[in-house]
């Protein structure tokens, strides 16, 4: 007996509209923080690029060492005195490049963390104050409750 592959669950137009409205609401709520979000994304991409550059320095470093040992071995096999090639400059350059890329990557990651955390803190404070679109809507829909800060005359009125 053959079984057909299960088909995708069909979504109704109401479900799609609900999803779209949620995305629109999220867009409206996050709009004031788009600068922090963009900065975090840009720093994240730059940090990833710095991480991609790092193996190139390792390759260069290994190439320098292999070239120097091959050169010395070649001269040793043929009985000639090896020419003194200063590889220290190339090694120092590779190590300095690795250090600079590593430090730059750490700074970019710290900047990304700062932007993400700053945006999250500002967003949470805005929601707690009721400044966010969802908070404003909920505050309007909430009935007036009697409690601290309300006058006795407003409690009985409806």
C-alpha positions in Angstrom: 0.0 0.0 0.0 1.4 3.4 -1.0 1.2 6.4 1.1 1.4 9.8 -0.3 3.5 12.4 1.4 1.6 14.6 3.8 0.6 17.9 2.2 1.4 21.2 3.7 -1.3 22.3 6.2 -3.5 24.8 4.6 -3.5 28.2 6.3 -6.6 30.3 6.2 -6.6 33.9 5.1 -7.3 34.8 8.7 -4.2 33.0 10.0 -2.1 34.7 7.3 -3.5 38.1 8.2 -2.9 37.5 11.9 0.8 36.7 11.1 1.1 39.8 8.9 -0.5 42.0 11.6 2.0 40.6 14.2 4.9 41.4 11.9 3.5 44.9 11.3 3.1 45.4 15.1 6.6 44.2 15.7 7.9 46.6 13.0 6.0 49.6 14.6 7.3 48.7 18.1 10.9 48.3 17.0 10.9 51.3 14.7 12.4 53.8 17.3 15.3 51.3 17.9 16.2 50.7 14.2 19.5 52.6 14.6 20.6 50.2 17.4 19.4 47.2 15.4 21.2 48.4 12.2 24.4 49.1 14.2 24.3 45.6 15.8 23.8 44.0 12.4 26.6 45.9 10.8 29.0 45.2 13.6 28.0 41.5 13.6 28.8 41.3 9.8 32.1 43.1 10.3 33.0 40.7 13.1 32.2 37.8 10.9 34.4 39.2 8.2 37.3 39.7 10.6 36.9 36.0 11.7 37.1 35.0 8.0 40.3 37.0 7.5 42.1 35.3 10.4 42.9 32.0 8.7 44.6 33.9 5.9 47.2 35.2 8.4 47.7 31.6 9.7 48.3 30.4 6.1 50.8 33.2 5.5 52.6 32.4 8.7 52.8 28.7 7.8 54.0 29.6 4.3 56.8 31.7 5.7 58.0 28.9 8.0 57.7 26.2 5.4 59.6 28.3 2.8 62.4 29.0 5.3 62.8 25.4 6.3 62.7 24.2 2.7 65.3 26.8 1.8 67.6 25.7 4.6 67.1 22.0 3.8 67.8 22.6 0.1 71.2 24.2 1.0 72.0 21.5 3.5 71.5 18.8 0.9 73.7 20.5 -1.7 76.5 21.3 0.6 76.2 25.1 0.1 76.1 27.5 2.9 72.5 28.7 3.4 72.0 32.3 2.5 70.8 34.3 5.5 67.3 35.3 4.7 65.7 37.4 7.5 62.4 35.7 8.0 61.9 37.4 11.3 60.4 40.5 9.6 57.8 38.3 7.8 57.0 36.4 11.0 56.6 39.6 13.0 54.4 41.0 10.3 52.2 37.9 10.3 52.0 37.8 14.1 51.2 41.6 14.2 48.5 41.0 11.7 47.0 38.2 13.7 47.0 40.3 16.8 45.4 43.2 15.1 42.7 41.1 13.6 42.1 39.3 16.9 41.8 42.6 18.8 39.6 44.1 16.1 37.3 41.1 16.2 37.0 41.4 20.0 36.2 45.1 19.7 33.6 44.4 17.1 32.0 41.7 19.2 32.0 44.1 22.2 30.3 46.8 20.1 27.7 44.3 18.9 27.0 43.3 22.4 26.7 46.9 23.5 24.2 47.7 20.7 22.1 44.6 21.3 22.0 45.2 25.0 21.3 49.0 24.7 18.5 48.3 22.3 17.0 45.6 24.5 17.2 47.8 27.6 15.6 50.8 25.9 12.9 48.5 24.3 12.1 46.9 27.7 11.9 50.3 29.4 9.6 51.6 26.7 7.3 48.6 27.1 7.2 49.0 30.9 6.3 52.6 30.5 3.7 51.7 28.0 5.3 53.6 25.1 5.4 50.6 22.8 2.5 50.2 20.4 1.2 47.1 22.1 1.5 48.7 25.5 -0.4 51.8 24.4 -3.1 49.6 22.9 -3.4 47.5 26.1 -3.5 50.6 28.3 -6.4 52.0 26.3 -8.3 48.7 26.5 -7.7 48.3 30.3 -10.7 49.3 32.4 -10.1 51.9 35.1 -9.3 50.1 38.3 -9.9 51.5 41.8 -6.7 51.8 43.7 -3.9 54.1 44.6 -4.1 57.3 42.6 -7.8 57.1 41.7 -10.4 59.4 43.2 -13.4 57.8 44.9 -15.8 59.6 42.5 -14.4 57.8 39.5 -14.9 54.3 41.0 -18.6 54.2 40.7 -18.9 55.8 37.3 -19.1 53.6 34.3 
